Structures are given as C-alpha cells and as structure tokens.
Amino acid sequence: MRRRTVLKAFGWGIGGAVALGGGFGAYYLGAKRDTVGKVAFDAALSIPALARSQRGASGARVFTLGIQPGETRFKAGRATRTWGVNGTYLGPTIRARRGEPVEFVVHNGLDEETSLHWHGMHLPAVMDGGPHQTVAAGQSWTPRWTIDQPAATLWYHPHLHGSTAEHMYRGLAGLFIVDDEQVEPLNLPSEYGVDDVPMIVQDRAFDGDQQFAQREPLAGSLGVIGDEILVNGTIGPYFDVTTRLVRLRLLNGSPARLYHFGFSDDRRFSLIATDGGLLAAPWQTDRLYLSPGERAEIVVAFEPGERVELRSYPAAHGGVLGRLDGFDDRLDICQFRAAGSLSGDAAVPAVLGAAPDLAGEAVAQERSFVLASNQINGRSMAMDRIDFGVREGTVEVWEVTNDNGYLHNFHVHDVQFQVLTVDGGAPEPHLRGWKDTVLLVQGRRYRLAMRFRDHTDPNMPYMYHCHLLAHEDDGMMGQFVVLGAGEQVGVPPGQHRHP
C-alpha cells in the first residue's frame, strides 16, 4: 500500500496523527515550511533562450531539440546531475504563430527512452508526444503539424508512462508560446524577457551531495514535495523591473505542489489569460491557485524604486494531513526590483478576447469521471486499452469529481475545455477562460464542455489524467480516440486488444 493511502485506510485524521506522539507527531508539527525573509534573492532570474529554427524544404519552421544529460550548478558546492533540452536543465522557449507549419527534430541523447509531449496543443494524436510516441535512446522523432489555436502559453515535457515524474524532476520541460494577430493590437506587455517574463516555477529537494532527492513526505498523498523553489532553474531569483507594467507567464512545473500565488504587499494584479489563451476580460485579484501543469498570464503594475516579492501562500485544499504535502507552506518565490524610473506604454484593456462559447452547443455525449485511489472510474491506465471514442466535430460534456479526500487535477490532451459549472453554480472568474488542466477540489462536481475537431485516428489515443505526476504514473490516466465518420475504436499500434 502506498504511503499516501495508509492514513486514510486506517481512518486517521490530523488529531489522530498528532496524537500518535513520538516521531510522527513531531514530524507532522514540524512539516510547515516558511521561507519569508529567509531567501537571499542573490541570483538574477534566468530567462530561457528562444529556440532557434530554420525554414525547411516544406516551408515549415524546423526546430531541433536535443535531450541530453549534464550537470547544473544551482548553489555553492557540487554541481547537480540534471537533464535538459539543448542545455543541461530545462529547455528553450519555443515560439510560433497560429497558422504556421512547424516541424521538430527531437533527438534523445539519454541512455534510456523518453518523450516530449506538447501540453495544451491541438494536433494529431500521432504527434502528441504521449506514452505511445516514446523516443528510444540515441534515436530521433520528427513530429510535424500546423499551429491552429489562439495565442496562449503552452509547454512541453516528457510523458513516458510510469516515469513521467522522474524524467520531469531531472529537468526536462520548457515553454511553448503561441502568438496570433488577435493579441498584438491589444498593447499588452510583449517584449520577451523585459516586460513579458516566463516563469517556470518548480520545487526540488537536494541531498547532502547537492543531487536531486525525490523524497515523498511520510504519509503524504501527492508525491515528491521539495523544500527549495526554482524559477527557470534559478534559486533565490530577482528580476530587474524597467517598465511600469510587467506580464508574467506563470507555469506550475512542479510534480505535485500546489501554489497559491500572491505578492508580499497583497497588491492586486490582472489575470489576463489561462491555459488556452486570453480571458474575455481581465480579472483583478490578489491571489491565484495553480496546480501542476496549469498556466496563467498576469499583469502586475510597479512603482519606481520599489521591491516586492512574489510568494506562495498557504492553501485551503489540503484535506487530511495537508501540511505534509506543503499546503501550510509560505514561500518566497522571486523578488522584483523596480528601477528609479520606469518606461513603457503597455496597458490592460477592458476587453481582451472572446469568452468560451460551448454552453449553448448541442451535446453529443455526456460522460462521468471519478478520480480516486489512483484510478479513474475504478480502472488503472492500460496502454493496450482505449477507454472510449468521441466523434469528430461534436461537443461533449464531461463531469469530473475528485472522490478520495486528496488533491487531484484533470488534464485532457488535444482540446481546450470550458468549465460550465462547479457544483451546479457558475465557475469562479479564473475558471471562465479556456482550460486544459483544472484543479479538482475534493467532492465538487466540475462540468467541462469540449469540442473535438480536425484530427481523427481510431487507433492512436490521446490521454486524460491527473497531472500530479505520481498519481499519473500510478495509473490515474485513461485513453480516448477521435473518430471520423464510420470509424470504430481500434487498438493502439504495437498493442493487443485489452480484454
């Protein structure tokens, strides 16, 4: 029995756990982490380079991505053994425009197989980079497709069944920014690395030899929870602000930790985009949750000469023994240092884009998904089992519920979905844009509407799963295919039909 299910199995709550006394009681009481005022902020925030490309014979932009082992020095002392893409840790930011054909040469320079999945991207299943598109050691993979979705902050990461958490923890991840002509006239902050800043937020633990330690908290429920925060691979980062408004592209790139973002002075900021792109209108707030895999674009206003920290505050969704999984933590993330004078004429317009519009569409099928005990609907992931097929061109509504007392979220490949309701009511403002990953609060019912379009394949599936990576690796994942007219659910290549 995995450690994260032990306490539930015995019916122990917080009081019972502390009452155990001795080692575990002390462990629980000391599990809360608070780094406010303890971070030196002595390293300039690293900004991932923009990936280079060249024009291929077909007219597509061709990106070459080399997955490689290496060493990275995060702090004083020995370097840490890491993996990266075109470098030793993380990867470059890929940037492409809607309507643009793209090709990739993904070379695996590791001594074991891995993959790169294009998280949030609408594309053919055979190009998705999921568990069926692994790249063997020393081999290359050449996916190609045409970008066909609105401007958004997407990302890429491994998706090897059973090993996603380990491969991401070693360092394989990067941003994938989609641009389009609808965003450019809005006059939002847009100079990459200056007033448009990528922030891949991750937690890591180090052992005494400065190597990554994949430690799960005793009786924790989520997987590895680190005690050091990295942003773009930088520990204790600061960013020099030179403009009045700054756009932050936030990615929760952690395997398990939930972040509750806010600033040290509780200033309000504008949420302008979620996973799938711009909101219809900005939402003013001072706190924002991001679960693993979720993205958000926020715009923050600064005054000349000030310093302020981006933090993660305690979260309300920890459930049983949530302190062990970091829900009570208060963490300094990054310090922003504003120059004595600030430039820029960027603005946050009152109208940003079009709201999701699936609520009034005819629904071809409704489905229910219950996440519990590392399973979805009582079944664990099987590579040779396609769970169901959906019809191309139709809209479906999926009702998703977290039913076992621990944190989960839900990610669907290929589509962006609209959150119609949460427990029958209107979703909160941060859930009113296009999403591909949604936090599932225990017991609440999330109704998600999604349209399946363009790409059909009866044999090659897309995934749906919890994006807490230990849960995904343990089997909280399923597979579906998109079917054209007359097609029936087939069998994944290289597999045999599951009984």
Buried (B, 14 or more C-beta within 10 A) or exposed (E): EEEBBEBBEEEBEBEEBBEEEEEBEEBBEEBBBEBEEEBEBEBEBBBBBBBEBEEBEEEBBBBBBBBBBBEBEBEEEEBBBBBBBBBBBBBBBBBBBBEBBBBBBBBBBBEEBBBBBBBBBBBBBBBBBBBBBBBEEEEBBEBBBBBBBBBBBBBBBBBBBEBBBBBBBBBBBBBBBBBBEBBEEBEBBBEBBBBBBBBBBBBBBBEEEBEBBBBBBBBBBBBBBBBBBBBBBBBBBBBEBBBBBBBBBBBBBBBBBBBBBBBBEEBEBBBBBBBBBBBEBBBEBEBBBBBBBBBBBBBBBBEEEBBBBBBBBBBEBBBBBBBBBBBBBBBBBBBBBBBEEBEBEBEBEEEBBEBBEBEEBEEBEEBEBBBBBBBBEEEBBBBEBBBBBBBBBBBBBBBBBBEBBBBBBBBBBBBBBBBBBBEEEEBEBBBBBBBBBBBBBBEBBBBBBBBBBBBBBBBBBBBBBBBBBBBBBBBBBBBBBBBEEEBEBBBBEEBEEEE
